[in-house]
């Protein structure tokens, strides 16, 4: 089975090299590797040129942001599944991608594993995802694109990632597909990748308010029946933390019943 790995980069030469070496070291899987550089000026483009003979596509051109670049990579992909491993992120081991592809036995729409978040001081935090995805996941962790194989045709048929979302386009796509479209999924109980903490959707200090507003808009558009319930949950967590733990289960059960 062929897997398209897409790496997006902009002015992150050291992170890009780490990612490229990690991807090219993968064993036991047929790779279709695509690098999309957004017109870097820090030497990233020269680095991409060094590896041009080892990748299917290496493009350096301006884009409208991370998800636009990811869509451009998707348009060049030919694998049955795609995974996005952007600059600075890397596979934990040389057989990590092969381990993830073992979940393709029944050809689900999504195959996902676990990750390490890596902080600047070098510390790591294991983020483990559940076998069964529940609605509570909407309010906690979205699936990480660095450890999630997505059927390429599923993304293509839906026009790729929605560029109206600057921070959560990948997460919005996955949850809309699973909750509203009932797409299939499978969890592989392995740590697949190491992700730099501080990306668009994880840097709460820098992007917190804008990120939360984007989530609110997503829930309002895609889950209108439960938007008010989510808003209540969000306000509880932000302003009434003492009540959040007690009232959260009741709110989630209400949301679950409305979405049946």
WOWOBEL-V765539 format. One record per residue. N is the residue number from 1. RES is the residue in one letter. SS is DSSP state (h for helix, s for strand, l for the rest). Layout:
BEGIN
n/res/ss
N/RES/SS
N/RES/SS
END
This chain:
BEGIN
n/res/ss
1/X/l
2/X/s
3/X/s
4/X/s
5/X/s
6/X/s
7/X/s
8/X/s
9/X/s
10/X/l
11/X/l
12/X/l
13/X/h
14/X/h
15/X/h
16/X/h
17/X/h
18/X/h
19/X/h
20/X/h
21/X/h
22/X/h
23/X/h
24/X/h
25/X/l
26/X/l
27/X/l
28/X/l
29/X/l
30/X/s
31/X/s
32/X/s
33/X/s
34/X/s
35/X/s
36/X/s
37/X/s
38/X/l
39/X/l
40/X/l
41/X/l
42/X/l
43/X/l
44/X/h
45/X/h
46/X/h
47/X/h
48/X/h
49/X/h
50/X/h
51/X/l
52/X/h
53/X/h
54/X/h
55/X/l
56/X/l
57/X/s
58/X/s
59/X/s
60/X/s
61/X/l
62/X/l
63/X/l
64/X/l
65/X/l
66/X/h
67/X/h
68/X/h
69/X/h
70/X/h
71/X/h
72/X/h
73/X/h
74/X/h
75/X/h
76/X/h
77/X/l
78/X/l
79/X/l
80/X/l
81/X/s
82/X/s
83/X/s
84/X/s
85/X/l
86/X/l
87/X/l
88/X/l
89/X/l
90/X/s
91/X/s
92/X/l
93/X/l
94/X/l
95/X/l
96/X/h
97/X/h
98/X/h
99/X/h
100/X/h
101/X/h
102/X/h
103/X/h
104/X/h
105/X/h
106/X/h
107/X/l
108/X/l
109/X/l
110/X/s
111/X/s
112/X/s
113/X/s
114/X/s
115/X/s
116/X/s
117/X/s
118/X/s
119/X/l
120/X/l
121/X/l
122/X/l
123/X/l
124/X/s
125/X/s
126/X/s
127/X/s
128/X/l
129/X/l
130/X/l
131/X/l
132/X/l
133/X/l
134/X/l
135/X/h
136/X/h
137/X/h
138/X/h
139/X/h
140/X/l
141/X/l
142/X/l
143/X/l
144/X/l
145/X/h
146/X/h
147/X/h
148/X/s
149/X/s
150/X/s
151/X/s
152/X/h
153/X/h
154/X/h
155/X/h
156/X/h
157/X/h
158/X/l
159/X/l
160/X/l
161/X/l
162/X/l
163/X/l
164/X/l
165/X/l
166/X/l
167/X/l
168/X/l
169/X/h
170/X/h
171/X/h
172/X/h
173/X/h
174/X/h
175/X/h
176/X/h
177/X/h
178/X/h
179/X/h
180/X/h
181/X/l
182/X/l
183/X/l
184/X/l
185/X/s
186/X/s
187/X/s
188/X/s
189/X/s
190/X/s
191/X/s
192/X/s
193/X/s
194/X/s
195/X/s
196/X/s
197/X/l
198/X/l
199/X/l
200/X/l
201/X/l
202/X/l
203/X/l
204/X/h
205/X/h
206/X/h
207/X/h
208/X/h
209/X/h
210/X/h
211/X/h
212/X/h
213/X/h
214/X/h
215/X/h
216/X/h
217/X/h
218/X/h
219/X/h
220/X/h
221/X/h
222/X/h
223/X/l
224/X/h
225/X/h
226/X/h
227/X/h
228/X/h
229/X/h
230/X/h
231/X/h
232/X/h
233/X/h
234/X/h
235/X/h
236/X/h
237/X/h
238/X/h
239/X/h
240/X/l
241/X/h
242/X/h
243/X/h
244/X/h
245/X/h
246/X/h
247/X/h
248/X/h
249/X/h
250/X/h
251/X/h
252/X/h
253/X/h
254/X/h
255/X/h
256/X/h
257/X/h
258/X/h
259/X/l
260/X/l
END
